[in-house]
């Protein structure tokens, strides 16, 4: 079954609706589905809830959807590199559900595995725990976190075959795998599509059963923070 589409807009055709929940892979500017994000921006859907470790930077990645006011709520862990994100949140224009980084990854993984919830000690005694069920196990308090199931997952991979088997490159693997599995529909953008059988079965990071559509394209190689030593 060939899952490759000619472009990002075509790969998202029929999948986007106002008010939907989108799970997006990526960490900072590493491994973000920038082509699909741009296509969502151009589609004009609004009232979105986006689950992602962070929200890119101003003017790039998920930051584009913030600039166009298409995002109503973020479910995130780290938001410190996006000035527009901070401005909208502090002014009350943007809802924010903070999640510890490991908790967010596990919420996605649990949703993809059909696990409705899990207990964790992370966040106990902080604002993270407010309004959540508490339970003691072996004398230690834990809070209940719900598995996350998204209407749509958008991820970025290095290589794919036409059946949707994906390979991620180095740290670009980050949140992409759990984000991909927790969506009812998953669309992946990749740098290269290889023939069936070209990928070593033991090297596949995400089986094609989780991936419904693929788009190939060129990607920017941005550096989020460039830090160098002064010349001697």
C-alpha positions in Angstrom: 0.0 0.0 0.0 1.5 3.3 -1.1 0.9 6.0 1.5 3.0 8.8 -0.2 1.2 12.0 -1.1 2.5 14.7 -3.5 2.6 17.5 -0.9 1.8 18.5 2.6 -1.6 20.1 1.7 -2.6 16.9 -0.1 -1.5 14.7 2.8 -3.7 16.7 5.2 -6.7 16.9 2.9 -9.9 15.9 4.7 -8.2 15.6 8.1 -8.4 19.2 9.4 -11.3 20.6 11.4 -11.7 23.6 13.7 -11.2 22.7 17.4 -9.3 19.5 16.9 -6.5 18.1 19.0 -3.2 17.8 17.2 -0.1 15.9 18.6 3.1 17.3 17.1 6.5 15.7 17.3 9.8 17.6 17.7 12.0 19.1 20.4 12.9 22.7 20.0 13.7 23.0 16.3 14.9 19.4 16.1 12.7 17.0 14.2 9.7 19.3 13.9 7.1 18.7 11.1 7.6 22.1 9.6 6.0 21.4 6.2 2.8 20.0 7.8 2.7 22.9 10.3 2.9 25.4 7.3 0.1 23.5 5.5 -2.1 23.7 8.7 -1.4 27.4 8.8 -2.4 27.9 5.2 -5.6 25.8 5.7 -6.8 28.3 8.2 -8.3 25.9 10.7 -8.7 27.6 14.1 -9.5 26.8 17.8 -6.8 24.2 17.8 -5.4 22.4 20.8 -1.8 21.3 20.2 0.2 18.8 22.3 3.9 19.3 21.8 6.9 19.5 24.0 7.3 23.2 23.1 6.0 25.7 20.5 8.9 26.2 18.2 10.2 29.8 18.0 8.7 33.1 16.8 7.9 32.8 13.1 8.9 29.2 12.7 7.3 25.8 13.4 4.4 25.9 15.8 5.2 29.6 16.3 3.6 30.3 13.0 0.2 28.9 14.2 0.5 31.1 17.3 1.1 34.2 15.2 -2.0 33.6 13.1 -4.1 32.9 16.3 -5.1 29.4 15.2 -4.1 27.8 18.5 -6.5 28.0 21.4 -4.6 25.8 23.8 -1.2 24.3 24.2 -0.4 21.1 26.1 3.4 21.6 26.6 6.4 21.1 28.8 8.8 23.9 27.8 7.7 27.3 26.4 10.7 29.6 27.1 12.0 30.2 23.6 8.9 31.7 22.1 8.2 35.4 22.9 4.7 35.3 21.2 3.8 32.2 23.2 4.7 34.0 26.4 2.9 37.1 25.4 -0.4 35.3 24.6 -0.3 33.2 27.7 0.5 36.1 30.1 -2.3 38.2 28.5 -4.8 35.4 28.8 -5.2 34.9 25.1 -3.8 31.3 25.1 -4.7 28.4 27.4 -1.8 26.4 28.6 -1.7 23.0 30.3 1.7 22.4 31.7 3.1 18.9 31.8 6.5 17.7 33.1 8.4 16.5 30.0 8.4 12.8 30.9 4.8 13.0 31.9 3.9 14.4 28.5 5.9 11.8 26.6 4.2 9.0 28.7 0.7 10.5 28.2 1.3 10.2 24.4 2.8 6.7 24.7 -0.1 5.6 26.9 -2.7 7.0 24.5 -1.1 5.1 21.7 -1.0 1.9 23.7 -4.7 2.1 24.7 -3.9 2.9 28.3 -6.4 5.4 29.7 -4.3 6.6 32.6 -1.3 6.0 34.8 0.0 7.1 38.2 3.2 9.1 38.6 4.9 10.8 41.5 6.1 13.6 39.3 4.3 16.8 40.1 3.0 15.8 43.5 2.7 18.8 45.8 2.9 21.3 42.9 0.4 23.1 40.7 0.7 20.2 38.3 -1.3 18.0 40.8 -4.2 20.4 41.4 -7.5 18.8 40.6 -6.0 15.4 39.9 -6.8 12.2 41.7 -4.2 11.2 44.3 -3.5 7.7 45.5 -0.9 6.2 47.9 1.1 3.1 46.9 3.5 1.6 49.5 3.4 4.8 51.5 4.2 7.2 48.6 1.7 9.5 47.0 1.1 9.5 43.2 -1.2 11.5 40.9 -3.3 10.1 38.1 -2.4 11.3 34.6 -4.6 10.6 31.6 -3.4 9.0 28.4 -3.5 11.4 25.5 -5.4 10.5 22.3 -5.2 13.1 19.5 -7.4 13.6 16.4 -4.3 14.0 14.3 -0.6 13.4 14.8 2.1 15.2 12.7 5.7 14.0 12.8 9.0 14.4 11.1 11.2 11.4 10.1 14.4 10.9 8.2 13.4 8.0 5.9 10.3 6.1 5.1 9.2 3.4 2.7 5.9 3.5 0.9 4.2 1.4 3.6 5.0 4.1 6.2 7.8 2.4 8.1 9.9 5.2 9.6 13.4 5.8 10.6 14.4 8.9 12.6 17.8 10.5 12.6 19.6 10.8 16.0 17.9 13.2 18.4 15.2 14.0 15.9 13.6 10.8 17.2 12.6 12.7 20.5 8.9 13.1 20.8 8.1 11.9 17.3 7.5 8.3 18.1 5.0 8.7 21.0 3.3 11.6 19.2 2.8 9.4 16.1 1.3 6.5 18.0 -1.3 8.6 20.0 -3.1 10.0 16.9 -6.2 8.5 15.4 -4.6 9.5 12.1 -0.8 10.1 11.7 0.8 12.1 8.9 4.6 12.0 8.6 6.9 14.2 6.6 10.2 12.7 5.6 13.4 13.7 4.0 13.7 10.6 1.8 11.4 7.8 0.6 13.1 4.5 -0.1 11.8 1.4 -1.9 10.0 -1.3 0.0 12.6 -3.7 1.6 15.4 -1.0 1.6 15.0 -0.4 5.4 16.6 -2.9 7.7 13.7 -4.3 9.7 15.8 -4.1 12.9 16.4 -0.4 12.4 12.8 0.7 11.9 11.8 3.0 14.8 8.1 3.2 14.0 6.2 0.5 12.2 4.0 1.6 9.2 0.8 0.4 11.0 0.9 3.7 12.9 1.4 5.9 9.8 -1.4 6.7 7.4 0.1 9.3 5.1 3.5 10.4 4.1 4.9 13.5 2.4 8.5 14.0 1.2 10.0 17.5 1.1 13.0 19.7 1.8 13.6 20.9 5.3 15.5 23.7 6.9 18.4 22.9 9.2 18.0 25.6 11.8 20.1 26.0 15.0 18.0 27.2 17.9 20.8 28.6 20.0 24.2 29.2 18.4 26.9 29.5 21.1 30.6 29.8 20.2 33.7 30.6 22.2 35.3 34.0 21.7 38.3 34.0 19.4 41.6 33.8 21.2 
